[in-house]
């Protein structure tokens, strides 16, 4: 079911991004998608956690295939326009980083809150199936209401700043087909840098997140990995403020380099610490969170600058399709991280039925908490070093775009 959903995302995400770019309404291009898709999004999420009382396993399989695909559609319908608001609400180089930090910090806070809510529901409701249904109902409501809050809260600002319609008038020109749009996006050199930076950093993050439970339990000998995971994700929320400030002072590439540099050192140390050094583990989790914050914020803050460069080169604003490819990349990185770690544990002789693991399995766990993420992070750092859009370059792009809008007849 999950594999079919990932294949569908490869078409679903760019297509909805393309359609939202072409949308025109008095309420702008993005807000109608969020407002109209919010309730179906909540309902399809809820039905994902309903187990039909059908005797046929095949019928249940196809139920989950269908409901999963429909849910993915409505998830993209609300999430993709929501993320593109960063590029539309402001053109300021630093304000975009600040918006991104707040958006992703709230996302992490929501994820942690959902885990806490799950623990509470498991204590209130005894039957396992009812636990999932109650939690699904609560999370559905708690997901839908903020979407309407977002629309009502940001719409006045978007209207005041003239962000409801694209600043470029290129939508009046002949429409490029969907395949042509995709080809143009993939030819954008700066975007390919952002894709590489994000893919390597995100893959390192997902591998680390996937292996932490095994590392904390089987190598460090802890009864629970929850505190280690909470320190990484929870501290990252606070660290995003620091990344935002560093980006405003020195620039996005410099903040990214500082964050990932500290992360690389911490990952190396995780490979070498020994069982019983619990305090060192928790300290390193906090250090890792600084790099995690940079990996979350900076690539997404770079993306709006890429969109302006694309507008300068092509004359069209296409936030939706650019954000669609980044969202797709996020899903691919998550699936790939889980897959690689799963195969590595399987081939190393790991056994889930015993607490005593062979030396080969323990070595594999340590390799995937240390050297493998380190290599990926170094590759992300190299790409960030050569990323072409600095603060000065971005200001020059905005100046050229403003000149074009004021004098559309000039070549």
C-alpha positions in Angstrom: 0.0 0.0 0.0 2.8 2.4 0.9 4.7 1.6 -2.2 1.7 2.3 -4.4 1.2 5.6 -2.6 4.8 6.7 -3.3 4.5 5.9 -7.0 1.3 8.0 -7.1 3.0 10.9 -5.3 5.5 11.2 -8.2 2.5 12.2 -10.4 0.2 13.7 -7.8 2.6 16.3 -6.3 3.9 18.0 -9.4 0.4 17.9 -11.1 -1.3 19.7 -8.2 1.6 22.1 -8.0 1.1 22.9 -11.7 -2.7 23.3 -11.3 -2.4 25.6 -8.3 0.1 27.8 -10.2 -2.5 28.1 -13.0 -5.4 28.8 -10.6 -7.0 32.3 -10.7 -9.7 33.5 -8.3 -10.6 36.7 -6.4 -9.0 34.9 -3.3 -5.7 34.2 -5.0 -4.2 31.0 -6.3 -3.5 29.2 -3.0 -6.3 30.0 -0.5 -9.2 28.3 -2.3 -7.2 25.0 -2.4 -6.5 25.1 1.3 -10.0 26.1 2.3 -11.8 23.7 0.1 -9.5 20.8 0.7 -9.3 21.0 4.5 -12.4 19.0 5.5 -11.8 16.2 2.9 -8.2 16.0 4.1 -9.4 15.5 7.7 -12.0 12.9 6.7 -9.7 10.8 4.6 -7.1 10.8 7.3 -9.7 9.5 9.8 -10.8 6.8 7.4 -7.2 5.6 7.0 -7.4 4.4 10.6 -10.8 2.5 10.2 -10.4 -1.3 9.9 -13.3 -2.7 7.9 -14.8 -5.9 9.3 -14.5 -7.7 6.0 -13.5 -11.3 5.8 -11.6 -10.9 2.5 -8.0 -9.7 3.0 -7.9 -8.7 -0.6 -10.9 -6.4 -0.1 -9.2 -4.8 2.9 -6.0 -4.3 0.8 -7.9 -2.5 -1.9 -9.8 -0.4 0.7 -6.4 0.9 2.0 -5.0 1.4 -1.4 -8.0 3.6 -2.4 -8.2 5.5 0.9 -4.4 6.0 0.9 -4.4 7.5 -2.6 -7.3 9.8 -1.9 -5.7 10.9 1.3 -2.5 11.7 -0.5 -4.4 13.8 -3.0 -6.0 15.9 -0.3 -2.9 16.1 1.8 -1.1 17.6 -1.2 -4.1 19.8 -2.0 -3.8 21.6 1.4 -0.1 21.2 2.2 1.4 22.3 -1.1 -0.4 25.7 -1.3 0.3 26.2 2.4 4.0 25.8 1.9 4.1 28.1 -1.1 2.8 31.0 1.0 6.3 31.5 2.2 7.4 32.6 -1.3 4.3 34.7 -1.9 3.8 36.6 1.4 7.2 38.3 1.2 10.2 38.8 -1.1 12.5 39.7 1.8 15.6 37.5 2.0 15.6 37.2 5.8 11.9 37.3 6.4 11.5 34.2 4.3 14.0 32.4 6.6 12.0 33.6 9.6 8.7 32.4 8.2 10.3 29.0 7.3 11.7 28.6 10.8 8.3 29.3 12.4 6.5 27.0 10.0 8.9 24.0 10.5 9.2 24.7 14.2 5.5 24.4 14.5 5.5 21.3 12.4 8.0 19.6 14.8 6.0 20.8 17.8 2.8 19.3 16.2 4.6 15.9 15.7 5.8 15.8 19.3 2.3 16.8 20.5 0.7 14.0 18.5 3.0 11.5 20.2 2.1 12.9 23.6 -1.6 12.8 22.7 -1.2 9.1 21.6 0.2 8.3 25.1 -2.7 10.0 26.8 -5.3 8.2 24.6 -3.7 4.8 25.3 -4.3 5.4 29.0 -7.9 6.7 28.6 -9.0 4.0 26.1 -8.3 0.3 26.7 -9.3 -1.4 23.4 -6.4 -1.0 20.8 -8.7 -0.6 17.8 -10.7 2.2 19.6 -7.4 3.8 20.6 -6.5 4.3 17.0 -10.0 5.6 16.1 -10.1 8.1 19.0 -6.6 9.3 18.2 -7.5 9.6 14.5 -10.6 11.6 15.2 -8.7 14.0 17.5 -5.8 14.5 15.1 -8.2 15.0 12.2 -9.9 17.9 14.0 -6.6 19.3 15.3 -5.3 19.2 11.7 -8.2 20.8 10.0 -8.9 23.8 12.3 -5.4 25.3 12.0 -5.8 25.2 8.2 -8.7 27.6 8.4 -6.8 29.6 11.0 -4.0 30.0 8.5 -6.3 31.1 5.8 -8.1 33.7 8.0 -4.8 34.9 9.6 -2.6 35.4 6.5 -5.2 36.4 3.9 -5.4 40.0 5.0 -1.6 40.3 4.8 -1.5 38.6 1.4 -4.1 41.0 0.1 -2.4 44.1 1.5 0.9 43.1 0.0 -0.6 42.3 -3.4 0.4 38.6 -3.1 -3.0 37.1 -4.0 -2.1 37.1 -7.7 1.4 36.4 -9.2 3.5 39.5 -9.6 4.5 38.4 -13.1 1.9 38.9 -15.8 3.1 35.9 -17.7 -0.1 34.0 -17.0 -1.5 36.0 -19.9 1.0 34.4 -22.3 0.5 31.0 -23.9 0.4 28.3 -21.2 3.2 25.8 -21.1 2.2 22.2 -20.9 2.8 20.2 -17.7 5.7 18.2 -19.2 7.3 21.5 -20.4 7.0 23.0 -17.0 8.7 19.9 -15.4 11.5 20.0 -17.9 12.1 23.7 -17.2 12.1 23.2 -13.5 14.7 20.3 -13.7 16.9 22.5 -15.9 17.2 25.2 -13.3 20.8 25.0 -12.0 20.1 26.7 -8.7 17.1 24.4 -8.0 19.2 21.3 -8.6 21.7 22.6 -6.0 18.8 23.0 -3.5 17.5 19.5 -4.4 20.9 18.0 -3.7 21.5 19.9 -0.5 18.1 18.9 0.8 18.2 15.3 -0.3 21.6 14.6 1.3 20.8 16.4 4.5 17.2 15.0 4.8 18.4 11.4 4.0 21.0 11.8 6.8 18.3 12.9 9.1 15.9 10.1 8.3 18.7 7.5 8.6 19.6 8.9 12.0 15.9 9.0 13.1 15.4 5.4 11.9 18.5 4.0 13.7 18.2 5.9 17.0 15.8 3.4 18.6 18.1 0.5 17.8 21.2 2.5 18.8 19.8 3.6 22.2 18.3 0.1 23.0 20.8 -2.4 21.7 24.1 -0.5 21.8 23.7 2.0 24.7 21.5 -0.5 26.7 18.7 2.0 27.5 15.2 0.8 28.3 13.7 3.5 26.1 14.9 5.7 23.2 12.1 8.2 23.7 14.2 10.8 25.6 17.0 10.7 23.0 14.6 11.2 20.1 12.7 13.9 22.1 16.0 15.8 22.7 16.8 15.8 19.0 13.4 16.9 17.8 12.4 19.1 20.7 15.7 20.9 20.9 15.6 21.5 17.1 12.5 23.6 17.6 14.5 26.0 19.8 17.6 25.8 17.6 15.6 27.0 14.6 15.6 30.4 16.2 19.4 30.4 16.3 19.6 29.3 12.7 17.3 32.1 11.7 19.4 34.7 13.5 22.6 33.4 12.1 21.1 33.4 8.6 20.1 37.1 9.0 23.5 38.0 10.2 25.8 36.0 7.9 23.7 34.4 5.2 21.9 31.1 4.5 24.9 29.2 3.3 27.0 30.2 6.3 24.3 29.3 8.8 23.8 25.9 7.0 27.6 25.3 7.1 27.8 26.0 10.9 24.8 23.8 11.6 25.9 20.8 9.6 29.5 21.2 10.7 28.5 20.7 14.4 26.2 17.9 13.3 29.0 16.0 11.5 31.2 16.2 14.7 28.4 14.9 16.8 27.6 12.0 14.4 31.3 11.0 14.6 31.2 11.1 18.4 28.1 8.9 18.4 30.1 6.2 16.6 32.7 6.1 19.3 30.8 6.5 22.6 30.4 3.3 24.6 27.5 1.7 26.6 26.9 3.4 29.8 27.9 6.9 28.6 24.3 8.1 28.7 25.1 11.7 29.6 27.4 11.9 26.5 24.6 10.5 24.4 22.0 13.1 25.6 24.5 15.9 25.1 25.3 14.8 21.6 21.5 14.6 20.8 21.3 18.3 21.7 24.3 19.1 19.4 22.7 17.1 16.6 19.5 19.1 17.0 21.4 22.3 15.9 22.3 20.6 12.6 18.8 19.2 12.2 17.4 22.7 12.6 19.7 23.9 9.8 18.7 21.0 7.6 15.0 21.7 8.1 15.1 25.5 7.7 17.8 26.5 5.2 16.9 24.5 2.0 13.3 25.5 2.3 14.3 29.1 2.8 16.5 28.9 -0.3 13.6 27.7 -2.5 11.7 31.0 -2.8 15.0 32.7 -4.0 15.2 30.0 -6.7 11.6 30.7 -7.8 12.5 34.4 -8.4 15.5 33.4 -10.4 13.2 31.2 -12.5 10.8 34.1 -13.0 13.7 36.2 -14.2 14.7 33.6 -16.7 11.3 32.4 -17.9 8.9 35.3 -17.1 6.6 33.0 -15.1 5.9 32.5 -11.4 5.7 28.8 -10.6 5.9 28.4 -6.8 3.6 25.4 -6.9 5.6 23.1 -9.1 8.9 23.9 -7.4 7.4 23.2 -3.9 5.8 20.1 -5.3 9.2 18.6 -6.2 10.6 19.5 -2.8 7.6 17.9 -1.1 8.1 14.8 -3.2 11.8 14.7 -2.4 10.8 14.8 1.3 8.6 11.7 1.0 11.2 9.9 -1.1 14.0 10.7 1.5 11.8 9.3 4.3 11.0 6.1 2.5 14.6 5.6 1.3 16.0 6.2 4.8 13.7 3.5 6.3 14.4 1.1 3.4 18.2 1.4 3.6 18.3 1.0 7.4 16.0 -1.9 7.2 18.1 -3.8 4.6 21.3 -3.0 6.5 19.9 -4.5 9.8 18.6 -7.5 8.0 21.8 -8.3 6.2 23.9 -7.7 9.4 22.1 -10.5 11.2 19.9 -8.3 13.4 17.1 -10.3 15.2 14.1 -8.5 16.7 13.3 -11.6 18.9 16.3 -11.2 21.2 17.9 -8.4 23.1 21.4 -9.9 22.5 22.6 -8.9 19.0 25.6 -10.3 17.1 28.7 -8.1 16.8 27.9 -7.6 13.1 24.5 -6.1 13.9 25.9 -3.8 16.5 28.6 -2.6 14.1 25.9 -1.9 11.4 23.9 0.1 13.9 27.0 2.2 14.8 27.9 2.7 11.1 24.4 4.1 10.4 24.5 6.4 13.4 27.9 7.7 12.4 29.9 7.3 9.2 27.0 7.0 6.7 25.1 10.1 7.8 28.5 11.9 8.0 29.2 11.2 4.3 25.8 12.5 3.3 26.2 15.7 5.4 29.6 16.4 3.8 28.1 16.1 0.4 25.3 18.5 1.4 27.9 21.0 2.7 29.9 20.8 -0.6 26.8 21.6 -2.6 25.9 24.5 -0.2 29.3 26.0 -0.7 28.7 26.4 -4.5 25.0 27.4 -4.3 24.8 30.4 -6.6 22.2 32.6 -5.0 23.7 34.8 -2.2 22.0 37.7 -0.5 23.6 40.1 -3.0 22.6 38.0 -6.0 19.0 37.8 -4.7 18.8 41.6 -4.4 20.0 42.0 -8.0 17.4 39.5 -9.1 14.6 41.4 -7.3 15.9 44.7 -8.9 15.8 43.2 -12.4 12.3 41.9 -11.8 11.0 45.2 -10.5 12.6 47.0 -13.5 10.8 44.5 -15.8 7.4 45.1 -14.2 7.7 48.8 -14.4 8.9 48.8 -18.0 7.4 45.6 -19.6 8.2 46.9 -23.1 12.0 46.9 -22.5 13.9 43.9 -23.8 
